[in-house]
Amino acid sequence: MLVLPKELTQVHATACLRMLVQGLRALPGPDVVVDASALSRFDSAALAVLLEFRRETLAAGKRFLVRGLPARLGDLATLYGVVELLPSA
């Protein structure tokens, strides 16, 4: 399982995505679970990071799942029409 940091804003997005992609390479098995439960300060960049990491995960032939998506981030994903791209673990 890969864990998102407590804070994920535009300032941190590139570094966070890089960390996730590095973690992806080390994960065995068909499923990749991203734990978002620690997120307490975020903006729309957090959603962008999750969606880009989803793309990377699927390109690696693995299944992408999210655990503990904060309600506000789920609301933002719903607003943008992409909530179905963030399946719950």
MODELLER restraints for C-alpha pairs under 7 A, 6 or more apart:
rsr = mdl.restraints
at = mdl.atoms
rsr.add(forms.Gaussian(group=physical.xy_distance, feature=features.Distance(at['CA:1:A'], at['CA:32:A']), mean=6.50, stdev=0.5))
rsr.add(forms.Gaussian(group=physical.xy_distance, feature=features.Distance(at['CA:1:A'], at['CA:33:A']), mean=5.00, stdev=0.5))
rsr.add(forms.Gaussian(group=physical.xy_distance, feature=features.Distance(at['CA:1:A'], at['CA:34:A']), mean=5.91, stdev=0.5))
rsr.add(forms.Gaussian(group=physical.xy_distance, feature=features.Distance(at['CA:1:A'], at['CA:35:A']), mean=6.86, stdev=0.5))
rsr.add(forms.Gaussian(group=physical.xy_distance, feature=features.Distance(at['CA:2:A'], at['CA:20:A']), mean=6.88, stdev=0.5))
rsr.add(forms.Gaussian(group=physical.xy_distance, feature=features.Distance(at['CA:2:A'], at['CA:23:A']), mean=6.84, stdev=0.5))
rsr.add(forms.Gaussian(group=physical.xy_distance, feature=features.Distance(at['CA:2:A'], at['CA:33:A']), mean=6.25, stdev=0.5))
rsr.add(forms.Gaussian(group=physical.xy_distance, feature=features.Distance(at['CA:2:A'], at['CA:34:A']), mean=4.81, stdev=0.5))
rsr.add(forms.Gaussian(group=physical.xy_distance, feature=features.Distance(at['CA:2:A'], at['CA:35:A']), mean=6.04, stdev=0.5))
rsr.add(forms.Gaussian(group=physical.xy_distance, feature=features.Distance(at['CA:3:A'], at['CA:34:A']), mean=5.70, stdev=0.5))
rsr.add(forms.Gaussian(group=physical.xy_distance, feature=features.Distance(at['CA:3:A'], at['CA:35:A']), mean=4.68, stdev=0.5))
rsr.add(forms.Gaussian(group=physical.xy_distance, feature=features.Distance(at['CA:3:A'], at['CA:36:A']), mean=6.37, stdev=0.5))
rsr.add(forms.Gaussian(group=physical.xy_distance, feature=features.Distance(at['CA:4:A'], at['CA:34:A']), mean=6.99, stdev=0.5))
rsr.add(forms.Gaussian(group=physical.xy_distance, feature=features.Distance(at['CA:4:A'], at['CA:35:A']), mean=6.07, stdev=0.5))
rsr.add(forms.Gaussian(group=physical.xy_distance, feature=features.Distance(at['CA:4:A'], at['CA:36:A']), mean=5.30, stdev=0.5))
rsr.add(forms.Gaussian(group=physical.xy_distance, feature=features.Distance(at['CA:4:A'], at['CA:38:A']), mean=6.68, stdev=0.5))
rsr.add(forms.Gaussian(group=physical.xy_distance, feature=features.Distance(at['CA:4:A'], at['CA:39:A']), mean=6.72, stdev=0.5))
rsr.add(forms.Gaussian(group=physical.xy_distance, feature=features.Distance(at['CA:5:A'], at['CA:38:A']), mean=6.26, stdev=0.5))
rsr.add(forms.Gaussian(group=physical.xy_distance, feature=features.Distance(at['CA:5:A'], at['CA:39:A']), mean=6.13, stdev=0.5))
rsr.add(forms.Gaussian(group=physical.xy_distance, feature=features.Distance(at['CA:6:A'], at['CA:38:A']), mean=4.95, stdev=0.5))
rsr.add(forms.Gaussian(group=physical.xy_distance, feature=features.Distance(at['CA:6:A'], at['CA:39:A']), mean=4.32, stdev=0.5))
rsr.add(forms.Gaussian(group=physical.xy_distance, feature=features.Distance(at['CA:6:A'], at['CA:40:A']), mean=5.52, stdev=0.5))
rsr.add(forms.Gaussian(group=physical.xy_distance, feature=features.Distance(at['CA:6:A'], at['CA:41:A']), mean=6.50, stdev=0.5))
rsr.add(forms.Gaussian(group=physical.xy_distance, feature=features.Distance(at['CA:7:A'], at['CA:39:A']), mean=5.86, stdev=0.5))
rsr.add(forms.Gaussian(group=physical.xy_distance, feature=features.Distance(at['CA:7:A'], at['CA:40:A']), mean=6.21, stdev=0.5))
rsr.add(forms.Gaussian(group=physical.xy_distance, feature=features.Distance(at['CA:7:A'], at['CA:41:A']), mean=4.70, stdev=0.5))
rsr.add(forms.Gaussian(group=physical.xy_distance, feature=features.Distance(at['CA:7:A'], at['CA:42:A']), mean=5.71, stdev=0.5))
rsr.add(forms.Gaussian(group=physical.xy_distance, feature=features.Distance(at['CA:8:A'], at['CA:41:A']), mean=6.38, stdev=0.5))
rsr.add(forms.Gaussian(group=physical.xy_distance, feature=features.Distance(at['CA:8:A'], at['CA:42:A']), mean=4.73, stdev=0.5))
rsr.add(forms.Gaussian(group=physical.xy_distance, feature=features.Distance(at['CA:8:A'], at['CA:43:A']), mean=6.97, stdev=0.5))
rsr.add(forms.Gaussian(group=physical.xy_distance, feature=features.Distance(at['CA:8:A'], at['CA:46:A']), mean=5.58, stdev=0.5))
rsr.add(forms.Gaussian(group=physical.xy_distance, feature=features.Distance(at['CA:9:A'], at['CA:42:A']), mean=4.93, stdev=0.5))
rsr.add(forms.Gaussian(group=physical.xy_distance, feature=features.Distance(at['CA:9:A'], at['CA:43:A']), mean=5.18, stdev=0.5))
rsr.add(forms.Gaussian(group=physical.xy_distance, feature=features.Distance(at['CA:9:A'], at['CA:45:A']), mean=5.50, stdev=0.5))
rsr.add(forms.Gaussian(group=physical.xy_distance, feature=features.Distance(at['CA:9:A'], at['CA:46:A']), mean=6.19, stdev=0.5))
rsr.add(forms.Gaussian(group=physical.xy_distance, feature=features.Distance(at['CA:10:A'], at['CA:45:A']), mean=5.10, stdev=0.5))
rsr.add(forms.Gaussian(group=physical.xy_distance, feature=features.Distance(at['CA:13:A'], at['CA:45:A']), mean=6.19, stdev=0.5))
rsr.add(forms.Gaussian(group=physical.xy_distance, feature=features.Distance(at['CA:13:A'], at['CA:46:A']), mean=6.86, stdev=0.5))
rsr.add(forms.Gaussian(group=physical.xy_distance, feature=features.Distance(at['CA:13:A'], at['CA:49:A']), mean=6.29, stdev=0.5))
rsr.add(forms.Gaussian(group=physical.xy_distance, feature=features.Distance(at['CA:17:A'], at['CA:49:A']), mean=5.88, stdev=0.5))
rsr.add(forms.Gaussian(group=physical.xy_distance, feature=features.Distance(at['CA:17:A'], at['CA:53:A']), mean=6.71, stdev=0.5))
rsr.add(forms.Gaussian(group=physical.xy_distance, feature=features.Distance(at['CA:21:A'], at['CA:53:A']), mean=6.99, stdev=0.5))
rsr.add(forms.Gaussian(group=physical.xy_distance, feature=features.Distance(at['CA:30:A'], at['CA:62:A']), mean=4.85, stdev=0.5))
rsr.add(forms.Gaussian(group=physical.xy_distance, feature=features.Distance(at['CA:30:A'], at['CA:63:A']), mean=6.05, stdev=0.5))
rsr.add(forms.Gaussian(group=physical.xy_distance, feature=features.Distance(at['CA:31:A'], at['CA:62:A']), mean=5.58, stdev=0.5))
rsr.add(forms.Gaussian(group=physical.xy_distance, feature=features.Distance(at['CA:31:A'], at['CA:63:A']), mean=4.69, stdev=0.5))
rsr.add(forms.Gaussian(group=physical.xy_distance, feature=features.Distance(at['CA:31:A'], at['CA:64:A']), mean=6.23, stdev=0.5))
rsr.add(forms.Gaussian(group=physical.xy_distance, feature=features.Distance(at['CA:32:A'], at['CA:62:A']), mean=6.66, stdev=0.5))
rsr.add(forms.Gaussian(group=physical.xy_distance, feature=features.Distance(at['CA:32:A'], at['CA:63:A']), mean=5.91, stdev=0.5))
rsr.add(forms.Gaussian(group=physical.xy_distance, feature=features.Distance(at['CA:32:A'], at['CA:64:A']), mean=5.11, stdev=0.5))
rsr.add(forms.Gaussian(group=physical.xy_distance, feature=features.Distance(at['CA:32:A'], at['CA:65:A']), mean=6.09, stdev=0.5))
rsr.add(forms.Gaussian(group=physical.xy_distance, feature=features.Distance(at['CA:33:A'], at['CA:64:A']), mean=6.24, stdev=0.5))
rsr.add(forms.Gaussian(group=physical.xy_distance, feature=features.Distance(at['CA:33:A'], at['CA:65:A']), mean=4.74, stdev=0.5))
rsr.add(forms.Gaussian(group=physical.xy_distance, feature=features.Distance(at['CA:33:A'], at['CA:66:A']), mean=5.52, stdev=0.5))
rsr.add(forms.Gaussian(group=physical.xy_distance, feature=features.Distance(at['CA:33:A'], at['CA:67:A']), mean=6.71, stdev=0.5))
rsr.add(forms.Gaussian(group=physical.xy_distance, feature=features.Distance(at['CA:33:A'], at['CA:89:A']), mean=6.70, stdev=0.5))
rsr.add(forms.Gaussian(group=physical.xy_distance, feature=features.Distance(at['CA:34:A'], at['CA:65:A']), mean=6.27, stdev=0.5))
rsr.add(forms.Gaussian(group=physical.xy_distance, feature=features.Distance(at['CA:34:A'], at['CA:66:A']), mean=4.81, stdev=0.5))
rsr.add(forms.Gaussian(group=physical.xy_distance, feature=features.Distance(at['CA:34:A'], at['CA:67:A']), mean=6.01, stdev=0.5))
rsr.add(forms.Gaussian(group=physical.xy_distance, feature=features.Distance(at['CA:35:A'], at['CA:66:A']), mean=5.95, stdev=0.5))
rsr.add(forms.Gaussian(group=physical.xy_distance, feature=features.Distance(at['CA:35:A'], at['CA:67:A']), mean=4.66, stdev=0.5))
rsr.add(forms.Gaussian(group=physical.xy_distance, feature=features.Distance(at['CA:35:A'], at['CA:68:A']), mean=5.95, stdev=0.5))
rsr.add(forms.Gaussian(group=physical.xy_distance, feature=features.Distance(at['CA:36:A'], at['CA:66:A']), mean=6.86, stdev=0.5))
rsr.add(forms.Gaussian(group=physical.xy_distance, feature=features.Distance(at['CA:36:A'], at['CA:67:A']), mean=5.93, stdev=0.5))
rsr.add(forms.Gaussian(group=physical.xy_distance, feature=features.Distance(at['CA:36:A'], at['CA:68:A']), mean=5.11, stdev=0.5))
rsr.add(forms.Gaussian(group=physical.xy_distance, feature=features.Distance(at['CA:36:A'], at['CA:69:A']), mean=5.17, stdev=0.5))
rsr.add(forms.Gaussian(group=physical.xy_distance, feature=features.Distance(at['CA:37:A'], at['CA:67:A']), mean=6.84, stdev=0.5))
rsr.add(forms.Gaussian(group=physical.xy_distance, feature=features.Distance(at['CA:37:A'], at['CA:68:A']), mean=4.24, stdev=0.5))
rsr.add(forms.Gaussian(group=physical.xy_distance, feature=features.Distance(at['CA:37:A'], at['CA:69:A']), mean=5.92, stdev=0.5))
rsr.add(forms.Gaussian(group=physical.xy_distance, feature=features.Distance(at['CA:37:A'], at['CA:70:A']), mean=6.44, stdev=0.5))
rsr.add(forms.Gaussian(group=physical.xy_distance, feature=features.Distance(at['CA:54:A'], at['CA:64:A']), mean=5.84, stdev=0.5))
rsr.add(forms.Gaussian(group=physical.xy_distance, feature=features.Distance(at['CA:57:A'], at['CA:63:A']), mean=6.71, stdev=0.5))
rsr.add(forms.Gaussian(group=physical.xy_distance, feature=features.Distance(at['CA:57:A'], at['CA:64:A']), mean=6.18, stdev=0.5))
rsr.add(forms.Gaussian(group=physical.xy_distance, feature=features.Distance(at['CA:58:A'], at['CA:64:A']), mean=6.92, stdev=0.5))
rsr.add(forms.Gaussian(group=physical.xy_distance, feature=features.Distance(at['CA:65:A'], at['CA:86:A']), mean=6.53, stdev=0.5))
rsr.add(forms.Gaussian(group=physical.xy_distance, feature=features.Distance(at['CA:65:A'], at['CA:87:A']), mean=5.23, stdev=0.5))
rsr.add(forms.Gaussian(group=physical.xy_distance, feature=features.Distance(at['CA:65:A'], at['CA:88:A']), mean=5.56, stdev=0.5))
rsr.add(forms.Gaussian(group=physical.xy_distance, feature=features.Distance(at['CA:65:A'], at['CA:89:A']), mean=5.07, stdev=0.5))
rsr.add(forms.Gaussian(group=physical.xy_distance, feature=features.Distance(at['CA:66:A'], at['CA:86:A']), mean=6.19, stdev=0.5))
rsr.add(forms.Gaussian(group=physical.xy_distance, feature=features.Distance(at['CA:66:A'], at['CA:87:A']), mean=5.98, stdev=0.5))
rsr.add(forms.Gaussian(group=physical.xy_distance, feature=features.Distance(at['CA:66:A'], at['CA:88:A']), mean=4.91, stdev=0.5))
rsr.add(forms.Gaussian(group=physical.xy_distance, feature=features.Distance(at['CA:66:A'], at['CA:89:A']), mean=5.31, stdev=0.5))
rsr.add(forms.Gaussian(group=physical.xy_distance, feature=features.Distance(at['CA:67:A'], at['CA:88:A']), mean=5.69, stdev=0.5))
rsr.add(forms.Gaussian(group=physical.xy_distance, feature=features.Distance(at['CA:67:A'], at['CA:89:A']), mean=5.04, stdev=0.5))
rsr.add(forms.Gaussian(group=physical.xy_distance, feature=features.Distance(at['CA:74:A'], at['CA:83:A']), mean=6.62, stdev=0.5))
rsr.add(forms.Gaussian(group=physical.xy_distance, feature=features.Distance(at['CA:77:A'], at['CA:83:A']), mean=4.68, stdev=0.5))
